[in-house]
């Protein structure tokens, strides 16, 4: 099948594509193949190859041969007026076990039931692919709705995901919760962790310069990573399980329009996307859940950045995710909170901003100083928390704070929420809770584009 289309490129992107194409090894790889440039201005969310946030971008050339399809993946230094070539990788296997190869191994029965078995009703199909491969949105709630004792107001994503405001039993819980993740960190080819927290592992210099091969600080927006809010899924009360609901969102570049079908098929280069959801229950619990599907750049990282082919024995971490979610915490009050930390043996009241790693038995508590309302966050391994005084010059969920991609200087200086810990007093102040959930993707089996990885936390309300 011969498919043609016309695409116009800005002069800046044409220059970038030319720099990559002019490399002799690239011309040799493309010889005799049909290829096209896929050029994104991605430096605002990228660091890598020894270059800091904003100074490196990626240019891709998909290339189709007679019996093959591959990708030219080039890294360019865009710190100056003219782009400079840094490195290039050639990816012939998008995933370790592609769905096409797996399908070729299947030996179907001689008899087919195609056309005899009725189609699954649209309402029973997965939300992301039910509508002839596209998303369906008919279960989205009103912008203001009440259910299971919760009153929720939500706004569509700008750059940091859907924003929510929540009350429980008529009293405030959070005045802003940015959506479902202001940032998803996607890091490739990291050195061994050796017990370090995510700040010192990803950014040991405490600068927006990554410790591995490259990193993306993904943006969660409609235009860049839609489609945003997907659905409200209701949970009826069952036996000892309380009534509740899930507010579900979906993000990733290519998650809209025709390309969404390719992404969800699991066969397109870098087919990965996020479900980021919150579950609310009538007993006062709410649970942030981050799910990631597909392998992304695993094979490029695995085979291209110096990893041995048998990655069960590699030292470096092929791929590591952090979902960073932020809450403007308001336990029954809009006038400041009391913050406590339980280390497994005793409670303390930190006077200043802090960054904590989760350990079994530890807990954070946010309390109304003049009331009974409390929000508890049990901490565990694979979870970190940053508690900050709310400030306007820092990225965060509150309306008074900076928003990602709104101010380029603020954006390019950003690398980790712990960078904002600078000694401000937090007791009886309005505070921001950053919750960091880790996902070690190299631990997930079946890297064929169909495996999901989930990371979650549980916040518990008392005294409401």
C-alpha positions in Angstrom: 0.0 0.0 0.0 1.4 3.4 -1.0 0.3 6.1 1.4 1.3 9.7 0.8 0.8 12.9 2.7 2.2 16.5 2.8 3.7 18.1 5.8 5.3 21.5 6.1 8.3 22.1 8.4 9.5 25.3 10.0 13.0 26.5 8.9 14.4 25.7 12.4 13.2 22.1 12.0 14.5 21.8 8.5 18.0 22.8 9.8 17.8 20.3 12.5 16.8 17.5 10.1 19.6 18.5 7.7 22.2 18.2 10.5 21.2 14.6 11.2 20.8 13.7 7.6 24.3 15.0 6.7 25.9 12.3 8.9 27.5 9.6 6.6 26.2 6.7 8.7 22.7 8.1 8.5 22.8 8.4 4.7 24.1 4.9 4.5 21.3 3.5 6.7 18.6 5.4 4.7 19.9 4.3 1.3 17.2 2.5 -0.7 14.5 3.1 2.0 11.5 5.3 2.1 11.9 7.7 5.0 10.5 10.9 6.5 11.5 13.3 9.2 9.7 13.4 12.5 11.0 16.6 14.1 9.7 17.9 17.4 10.9 20.9 19.4 11.5 18.8 22.5 14.3 20.5 24.2 12.0 22.2 26.7 11.3 18.7 28.3 14.7 17.0 27.6 18.2 16.7 29.0 20.8 14.2 28.2 24.1 13.3 26.4 25.8 15.4 29.1 23.7 18.5 28.2 21.4 20.2 30.6 17.6 20.8 30.4 16.8 22.8 27.3 20.1 22.1 25.4 19.4 18.8 23.7 16.6 17.5 21.4 15.8 14.4 19.4 15.2 14.1 15.7 13.7 10.9 14.3 13.7 9.4 10.8 11.3 6.5 10.4 12.7 4.4 7.5 10.8 1.6 5.6 12.7 -1.0 3.6 11.4 -3.9 1.5 11.0 -6.2 4.4 11.8 -4.0 7.4 11.0 -0.8 9.3 13.5 1.1 11.5 14.2 4.4 13.1 17.1 6.8 13.0 17.2 8.4 16.4 19.5 11.4 16.5 20.5 13.7 19.4 21.3 17.3 18.7 22.9 20.0 20.8 20.6 23.1 20.4 22.2 25.3 23.0 23.5 27.7 20.4 22.2 29.4 17.3 23.1 26.4 15.1 22.2 22.8 16.0 25.2 20.5 16.4 25.2 16.7 15.9 25.8 14.7 19.2 25.0 11.1 18.5 22.8 8.7 16.5 21.2 5.3 17.1 19.6 2.9 14.7 16.7 1.0 16.0 15.5 -2.0 14.0 13.6 -3.8 16.8 11.1 -1.5 18.5 10.3 -3.9 21.2 12.1 -7.1 22.3 9.2 -9.3 21.4 7.1 -7.5 18.9 3.4 -8.2 18.5 3.9 -8.8 14.8 6.4 -11.5 15.5 4.3 -13.1 18.2 1.3 -13.1 15.8 3.4 -14.9 13.2 4.0 -17.7 15.7 0.3 -18.3 16.2 -1.3 -21.2 14.3 -5.0 -20.5 14.1 -7.7 -23.1 13.8 -8.9 -24.0 10.3 -12.4 -22.8 11.2 -13.1 -19.1 11.9 -15.8 -17.6 14.0 -15.3 -14.2 12.3 -18.7 -12.7 11.7 -20.5 -15.3 13.7 -19.6 -14.0 17.2 -21.3 -10.7 18.0 -19.2 -7.6 18.5 -18.6 -6.4 22.1 -20.9 -3.4 22.7 -19.0 -0.1 22.6 -19.8 0.6 26.3 -18.1 -2.6 27.3 -14.9 -1.9 25.3 -11.7 -0.3 26.7 -12.2 3.5 27.0 -9.1 4.3 25.0 -10.0 2.1 21.9 -13.7 1.6 22.0 -14.7 4.1 19.3 -13.2 2.3 16.3 -9.8 2.6 17.8 -10.3 6.1 19.2 -11.2 7.3 22.7 -14.7 7.6 24.0 -15.7 10.3 26.4 -19.4 9.8 27.1 -18.8 8.9 30.7 -17.0 12.2 31.6 -18.7 13.9 34.6 -19.9 17.5 34.8 -17.2 20.0 35.9 -18.8 20.0 39.3 -20.2 16.8 40.7 -20.9 15.1 44.0 -20.5 11.4 44.8 -19.7 9.1 47.7 -19.5 12.1 50.1 -17.0 13.9 47.8 -17.6 17.2 46.0 -15.2 17.5 43.0 -14.5 20.4 40.7 -12.2 19.7 37.8 -10.7 21.7 34.9 -9.2 20.5 31.6 -5.4 20.2 31.4 -3.2 23.0 30.4 0.4 21.7 30.8 0.2 19.9 34.2 -2.7 17.6 33.7 -6.3 17.9 34.9 -6.6 20.1 37.9 -9.0 19.0 40.7 -10.4 20.7 43.8 -11.9 18.4 46.4 -14.1 18.5 49.5 -15.3 15.6 51.7 -18.5 15.8 53.7 -18.6 19.6 52.9 -15.1 20.4 54.2 -11.9 21.1 52.1 -9.3 18.4 51.4 -7.3 20.0 48.7 -7.8 23.3 47.0 -5.8 22.1 44.0 -4.4 18.8 42.9 -2.6 19.0 39.6 -3.4 16.3 37.6 -2.7 13.9 37.6 1.0 14.6 37.6 2.7 18.0 37.0 5.6 15.8 35.8 6.4 12.3 34.7 10.1 11.8 34.7 11.3 9.3 32.1 15.0 8.4 32.6 17.1 6.1 30.5 20.3 4.2 31.1 20.9 5.3 34.7 24.0 4.1 36.7 23.4 1.7 39.6 21.4 3.4 42.3 23.5 2.4 45.3 20.9 3.4 47.9 20.4 7.0 46.6 17.2 8.9 46.7 15.8 10.0 43.4 17.2 13.5 43.6 20.8 12.3 44.1 20.4 9.4 41.7 18.9 11.4 38.8 20.6 14.8 39.5 23.7 14.3 41.7 25.0 17.8 40.9 21.6 19.3 42.0 21.3 20.9 38.6 19.0 20.3 35.6 21.6 17.9 34.2 20.7 14.2 34.1 22.9 11.4 35.4 21.9 8.9 32.7 21.7 8.9 29.0 18.6 11.2 28.6 15.5 12.2 30.4 12.1 13.6 29.6 10.1 15.8 31.9 6.8 14.9 30.2 4.1 17.6 29.8 0.5 16.6 30.4 -1.7 18.7 28.2 -4.4 18.5 25.5 -2.2 19.8 22.7 1.0 18.0 23.5 -0.2 14.8 25.3 -3.9 14.5 25.3 -6.6 13.5 25.3 -6.7 14.4 29.0 -9.8 13.5 31.1 -11.4 10.2 29.9 -14.1 9.1 32.3 -15.6 8.7 35.7 -15.9 5.1 36.7 -18.3 4.3 39.5 -17.7 1.6 42.1 -20.8 0.3 43.9 -20.7 -0.8 47.5 -19.9 -4.5 47.8 -19.6 -6.5 51.0 -17.0 -4.7 53.0 -15.8 -2.5 50.1 -17.1 1.1 50.3 -18.8 3.0 47.5 -16.5 5.2 45.4 -15.5 6.3 42.0 -12.4 6.7 39.8 -11.6 9.9 37.8 -9.4 8.6 34.9 -7.1 10.5 32.6 -4.8 9.5 29.7 -1.7 11.2 28.4 0.9 10.9 25.8 2.2 12.5 22.7 0.4 10.9 19.9 -2.6 10.0 22.1 -5.0 12.1 19.9 -6.4 11.6 16.4 -5.2 9.0 14.0 -1.9 8.4 15.6 -3.6 7.2 18.8 -4.5 4.0 17.0 -0.9 3.3 16.3 0.1 4.1 19.8 -2.4 1.8 21.4 -1.7 -1.1 19.0 1.7 -1.5 20.7 3.6 -1.6 17.4 4.6 2.0 16.7 8.1 3.2 17.8 8.0 4.2 21.4 4.4 3.0 22.0 4.0 4.1 25.6 1.3 6.1 27.3 0.0 6.9 30.8 -3.3 6.3 32.6 -3.2 8.7 35.6 -6.2 8.3 37.8 -7.6 9.1 41.3 -10.0 6.9 43.2 -12.2 8.4 45.9 -14.2 6.4 48.5 -17.0 7.2 51.0 -14.8 6.1 53.9 -12.5 9.1 53.3 -9.7 7.4 51.3 -8.4 8.8 48.0 -5.8 6.9 46.0 -3.6 8.4 43.2 -2.7 5.7 40.6 -0.1 6.0 37.8 -0.2 3.3 35.1 2.2 3.2 32.3 1.8 0.9 29.2 4.3 -0.1 26.6 8.1 -0.3 26.3 9.0 3.2 25.0 12.7 3.5 24.2 13.6 0.3 26.0 15.3 -1.5 23.0 17.2 1.7 22.0 18.4 2.1 25.5 19.1 -1.7 25.9 21.0 -2.2 22.6 22.1 1.3 21.7 23.6 2.9 24.8 26.1 0.3 25.7 24.0 -2.3 27.5 24.7 -6.1 27.1 22.0 -7.9 25.2 21.1 -10.1 28.1 19.7 -7.3 30.2 19.0 -9.6 33.2 22.6 -9.1 34.2 23.2 -5.4 33.3 24.4 -3.0 35.9 22.8 0.1 34.5 19.0 0.7 34.9 17.5 0.6 31.4 14.5 2.8 32.2 13.1 4.4 35.4 10.0 6.4 35.8 8.9 8.8 38.5 5.4 10.2 38.7 5.5 13.5 40.5 2.0 14.6 41.7 1.3 17.8 43.7 -1.4 18.7 46.2 -2.3 22.1 47.8 -3.3 20.4 51.1 -6.2 21.9 53.0 -7.4 19.5 55.8 -10.6 21.3 56.8 -9.0 24.8 56.6 -7.7 27.3 54.1 -5.5 29.1 56.7 -2.5 26.9 57.1 -1.8 23.4 58.5 0.2 21.5 61.1 2.6 19.0 59.6 3.8 15.9 61.4 6.1 13.0 60.5 6.1 9.5 62.0 9.5 7.7 61.7 8.2 4.3 62.8 8.7 4.9 66.5 7.6 8.5 67.3 6.0 11.6 65.9 7.8 14.9 65.2 6.8 18.3 63.9 9.4 19.4 61.3 9.8 23.2 61.5 11.1 23.6 57.9 10.5 22.3 54.4 11.7 18.7 53.9 12.3 15.8 51.5 11.6 12.3 52.8 12.1 8.8 51.5 9.4 6.3 52.2 10.1 3.3 54.5 7.6 0.8 55.9 5.9 2.2 59.0 6.5 5.8 58.3 3.8 8.3 57.8 3.1 12.0 57.0 0.2 13.8 58.6 -1.5 17.1 57.7 -3.9 18.5 60.4 -6.2 21.5 60.8 -4.6 23.3 63.8 -8.1 24.6 64.9 -10.2 21.5 64.0 -10.3 17.7 63.9 -9.6 17.2 60.2 -6.5 15.2 59.4 -4.9 13.8 56.2 -2.6 10.8 56.6 -0.1 9.6 54.0 1.4 6.2 54.8 4.9 6.0 53.2 6.6 2.9 51.8 9.6 2.1 49.6 9.3 3.4 46.1 7.6 6.5 47.4 9.0 9.9 48.3 7.5 13.1 49.6 8.5 16.8 49.5 6.7 19.3 51.7 7.1 22.9 50.8 5.7 26.3 51.7 3.5 27.6 48.9 5.5 30.1 46.8 4.6 31.9 43.6 8.0 31.5 41.9 7.9 27.7 42.1 6.1 25.2 39.9 3.1 23.8 41.8 -0.6 23.1 41.7 -1.9 26.3 43.3 -3.3 29.1 41.2 -0.7 31.5 42.8 2.2 29.2 41.6 4.1 28.9 38.4 2.8 26.5 35.8 5.0 24.3 33.6 5.9 25.7 30.2 4.4 29.1 31.1 7.7 30.7 31.9 10.7 29.2 29.9 13.3 30.3 32.5 11.3 28.7 35.3 10.8 25.6 33.2 14.4 25.1 32.2 15.6 25.6 35.8 13.2 22.9 37.0 14.5 19.3 37.5 13.1 17.9 40.8 10.6 19.2 43.4 13.3 18.7 46.1 15.2 21.6 44.5 12.6 23.9 46.1 13.5 22.8 49.7 15.3 25.9 51.0 14.5 26.2 54.7 11.2 28.0 54.8 8.9 27.5 57.8 6.0 25.2 57.2 4.0 24.9 60.5 0.7 26.8 60.3 1.5 27.7 56.7 -0.2 26.8 53.4 1.9 23.9 52.1 2.3 21.9 49.0 2.8 18.1 49.1 4.7 16.6 46.2 4.3 12.9 46.1 6.8 10.9 44.0 5.9 7.4 42.9 8.6 5.3 41.4 8.3 2.7 38.6 11.3 0.5 37.8 10.4 -0.5 34.3 13.3 -2.8 33.8 11.7 -5.1 36.4 8.6 -5.6 34.3 8.3 -8.9 32.3 7.1 -9.3 28.7 8.5 -6.1 27.2 6.3 -6.4 24.1 4.3 -3.2 24.4 1.3 -4.8 26.3 2.6 -4.9 29.8 1.2 -2.3 32.3 3.1 -1.0 35.3 1.2 0.6 38.2 2.4 2.8 41.1 0.0 4.1 43.7 -0.4 5.7 47.2 -3.3 6.0 49.6 -4.3 9.1 51.5 -6.6 8.7 54.5 -9.0 11.3 55.9 -10.0 11.4 59.6 -12.1 13.8 61.7 -14.3 14.9 58.8 
